Every structure is written in structure tokens, then in C-alpha cells.
């Protein structure tokens, strides 16, 4: 008898803890030819903003040792086109659909969630607070604890669906931001978003990314992500979705032990689009070997000696 892999994130009950991360599988249809999406716990769409965004000019992705830098610039089709051309495909998937929301003002976050709240296929929202606030001269929302609390409160007021705040690691005490999200009405937090990084061509002496800096993801950031998940778990009573360099089932188990109720896989999707299925199969085998009846038993099961 296989272990029960189901987990609860806010109002959502996922059949397993494996979630495909925003921006790494497009709007779902792009990866559907390479893996069975019906077996995945949840899929988080590419960021959707109120209006279409072209994003940054190329070069937008650079490979790094044990990782990847990206500076896509939140390019997306905008909420109207998303509803028109992307929702029909998502509606037919036998997986939980969570929509990632990006914005340049607090009001845009609120309006975008309000519009998409009417879409039955969308079961929850992941709010990407790692966006620049145009009204404040480009200050990143996710680095301002007051802004995180305000955004959470505003989107909470316009939807009863599950709200997940995707936290930036580029702060000193991430648990304080998780606490602010919880106080604002969030059902869960995603930890972590990418780290700021850059890369230069030593011959031209120019940055490899047109944006100069980008978000670092992949195995290189896993130890940092684990530490952030553990920090939140030890200080805030809120479900955590762990993200950062998860390449296989062992990585997934490590995040769950550190306090994650579910995990997201991102960079690995570019290397192995079937990684999600392989991780699920690995979790089943691990639970059988360890006599674990339900994956929920593992959540925050860390043993730390004083």
C-alpha cells in the first residue's frame, strides 16, 4: 500500500506535494507534451499582469555553475489574453491550477486577482512580490515588509481563494516577512524566490545579461533556500512551499523535513521535464522504505539538538 502523499495548503488539498514553479513551464501547455500533468500536485502559471509585458531584451538567460541566471522581466500576455487563450487548456487539466500574479502597483495586484477570481479553473494565487513598485521609484515590494503586508491585505479582500505570498530571499530576516504575510491574511508562503546575481564576459567586459543582473536559481541556491525554509518554520506557524535547487526526490524530502508542506521545482524542468513524476515516484519509494504512512508526517520533522 502506497503512502498518502496528499498535503493541504490553505484551502487546497493537493494529491501530492510536487508543484511546477511559475515561469518554468509556461502556461502548462508548453510542457504537456513531455510529461503527464495530471499526476502533478499543482501547476503555477507563468506570471500574469494586468497588461501585457514584453519583458527584457535578450540575452535573458545565462547558465552558471550549478545554476541559471534569468532576467525575463515578467514577460506575459496580460490578464485578458490569459483568460481568452490560456484558461481553456488549464480548465481541462486534472491538476490544481494556481495563478502567479505580478504587478507594478498595489492596485494592480488587487485588480488582477479580482478579475481572475471569477475563473473557476484558478484555485489559488501566488503573489510575486519581487516586483518593482513604480510609484516608489522602483523599490522592490518584497524587500519592504509594510508593502508585503499591504499587498496581502488588499488581495485577501477581493478573493476567498488560497493566497500564497512568494517571498524574496534578498532580506535579512525572512521570517518577519512570512509573519507579515500571515497577519495580512495569506494562507501560505513560497520560499524562496531567486537570489540576485550577475555574470560577465571576460573578453568584452560586458554583462552577459542585457539587464545586468538577474535571478539565480538551481542547485547553487539550495542550501540558502533550506535555511530560509527552516527559519520560517521555526518562527511562524504558516504552510511553506519550499523552492530552490530541487533536482530530485532526496532534495524534496530535505525541504519537507525542514518545514515545507509542499515543494516547487523550477530550473530542473529545463533539463528534465519529467522530473516532477520522477520525484513523486521517489517519494512513494522513500515512504515505503521508511514505513511512513503519509507524507505529512515528514513536515518539519527536523531534529535539532540544543
N, C-alpha and C positions, 0 to 999 in steps of 0.2 A: 504494500500500500504506500503510495507516494505521500510525502508531507504536504500539508496545506500551505501553499505559497501566497495565499491572499493576504493583502495588507490594507489598512484603512488610512486614507489621507483626507482629513476633514470629513466632508460628506461622501467622499468617493471610496468605494471598495474596489480595489484593483485585484485582478486574478493572480497577479504575481508582481514583485517589486521592480521589475525592469521597465524603464521608461526611456524612450528615444528623445534625446535632447533637442531643444529648439535650434534651428539653423543648420543642423547636420543631416536632416532627411527631407529638406524642403517642406512641402505641404503634404507629405505622405506618399503621393503617387510616384514621386521620383525614385523612391527606394522599393516600392511594392513589387517590382519585377525580380528583386534579388532576395527577398525574404518574405516569410508568412506573417504579415502584420496582425492577423487575428490571434496570434499566440502571444503577442506583446502586451504587457500590463497597461501601458498608456503611451500615447504619442503626443509630443508637444510640438505644435506647428512652428514654422518659421515666424519670426516676429511680424506682427501686423500693426500698422499705424493708421491713424485716421485718414491720411492722404498717402498716395504712392510716394516711394522714396527711391531715387536712383542709386543711392549709396556712394561709396568712394570709388574713384577711378582705379584701374589696375596699376600696379600689382597689388592684389588684395590678400593673397595667401602666400606664406613663406614657410617652408619646412625648416625645423630647427632640431638639434639633437634631442631625441626623446620627446618631441612635441611639435607644435604648429602655431604660428602666429597668423591671426586673421584680422583684417580691418575692412570688413564688408561694408560697414556703415549702415547696417539695418535696412538694406535694400529690400523692398517688398512691394506688392501690388496695391496696397491700400485696402481699407475695410470693405468698400463697395464691391471691388473686383473679387476680393476674397470670398465674399458671400455668394457672388454670382458664379464664379468658376472653380472654386476650391471646395466649398462646403458640400456640393453634390457627391464628390468622391469620398469625403470624410464620413458622410452620413451612412454609407454602406459598409464601413469598416467595423469589424467585430472587436473593436478595441476602444478604450476610453480616450476621448479626444480632449486635450487641454490646449487652449489658445494662448500663445505668448503675446503680450501687449507691450509695445514701445511707444514713447511719446516725447514731445519736447516741452510740454507744459502739463501741470496737474490737471487742467481742464480737459486736455486731450486724452489722458488716461481714462478719466471719468466718462467722457463721451464715447470712446471706443468700446469700453466694457458695456455701457448702456445699450449700444447698438447690437453688439454680439450676444448679449444676454438673451435675446429673443430666439437665437438659433438653438434648436433642440439638440443638435449634434454636438455642440460645445458643452462639456460637462464641468469645466472649470477654467480658471485663468491663472497663468503665471505672469506676474507683473515684473517686467525687466526694468529695474530702477537704475541700471548702469547706462543711463542716457543723459545727455547734457540738457540742462534747463535753459532754454533760450532767453527766458525772462530775467534770469540771474547771470547773464553773461557767460553761459557755458558751464556753470558749476554742475558737476555730476550729482544727480539726485541721490544715488546710492551712497555717496560719501557724506551726506547731510542727514543726520538722524531725525531732525524735525521734518524734513521733506519726506522721508520714508514713512513716518507716522501719518503725515497729512495725505499722501497718496493712498495709503492703505485705507484710511477712514473714508476717503472720497469714493473709492471703487467699492468698498463694502456697502456704502449707502445705496448703490444702484444695482446690486445683484445679491441673490441668495446662494449663488453657486460657489463652489470651493475657490478660495483665493490663496495663491501661493506667491510669496514675495521672493524674487531671486536676488540674493544678497551678493554684494561686491566683497571680494577678499581684500581690497585695497584700503582697509581701515585698520585701526589699532585693536579695537575690541568688537569683534563681530557679534558677540552675544548681545550687546546693547542694542544693535540694530534688529536682531531677532526678537528681542523683548519689545521694542517699539512697534514692530510689525504685529506681534501678538496683541498688544494693547490696542492697536488700531483696528483689530478685527480679522486679521489673517488667520487662515486655517492651518497653514504650514509655511515653511521657508525652504528654498532651494539653496544649497551651499556646496560649491561656490561657483560664481561666475569666473571669467578668465582673469588672469593677472596681467598687468601692463608690462609689455616687453617691446624690444626693438631688435633689429639686425641690420648690419651694414655690409656693403660690398667693399672689400678692402682695396680694390683696384680703382674703382670710380670714387670711393669715399662717400658714396651716397647711400641713404637708407634704402633697403630692399622693398619696403612698403611705401606706397605713394603717400600714405597718411603719417609716415614716420614711425609711429608706434601702433601696436595692435594688441590683441588679446592672446595671451599664451595659454594653450591647452595641451592635453596629452599627459603621458606618464610622468613628465618632468614636474608637474604640479601636484601629483597625488599626495605626497607626504604633507604638503601645506593644506590641501583640502581636508585630509583626515583630521589634522589638528584643529581646523576650524569647525568641523562637524562635532568633534569631541568637546570643544569649548562651548558650543551652543547647547549640546546635550547635557552638560554638567551644570548649566546655569539657567536654562529656560525650558519650561515644560510645553513644548510645541513639536509637532511632527516635522522631521527634517528629511529632505530629499538630497542625498549625497551626490555630488558631481565633482569630477576632477581626475582624469587619467585612468578611469576604469577600463581595463582591456580584457578582463576575463572574470570567471566566477569567483576566483580567490580574492580579487580586488573588491568585488561586490560584497562578499562576506565580511571583509575587513571594514568596509564602510558601515555595514549594518551593525556589527559588533560595537563600533564607535558611536552609534546612536542614530544612524539613518533608518527611517522606516521604509524607504524605497531608494532606488539609485537611478541616475541618468547616465546613459552612455552617449558620447559625442564624437570625439576625434576618431575612435575606433571604427565608426561607421564608414569612414572614408577608406579604411584599409580592409575591413571585413564587414560588409553589410549584413551578414548573417550572425554577427556577434551576439545580438540580443537573444536569439534562440539558443545559441551555444551556452550562454550564461545561465539561462533558465534550466537547461538540461544539467549543467554543472551544479546548480543549487539543489536540484532534486537528488542527485547522487550524494552530495555532501550531507544533506539532511538524513538520508538513509544510513550513511556510514556513521553519523554521529548520534543516531537514534533521536533525531529532532522531529517532533510531530507537526510542528507549524513554524514557519519562518519567523513569525512574530516573537517567538521565544528568544531569538538571537538579538533583537533590537536593544541596543545599549546594554549588552551583557558583558561589557568590559570588566576586567578585574584589575584594579589599580591599588597596589599596596601603599599604605601610608608610611 
